[in-house]
């Protein structure tokens, strides 16, 4: 059984994507809620897999990407 991601941290999405999000000021799952997918996809290191994992983690909290 996998633990539900905490809103105050990011799920395991890979080092390049995590670095890109941190560099852009997104340090928690709560920070990316409502952010347009296209904005996050424009960050170097954030690809389709990272976006899918972020969306899945957000949905577990009743939230979504923009």
Secondary structure, 3 states (H helix, E strand, C coil): CCCCCCCCCCCCCCHHHHHHHHHCCCCCHHHHCCCCHHHHHCCCCCCHHHHHHHHHHHHCCCCCCC
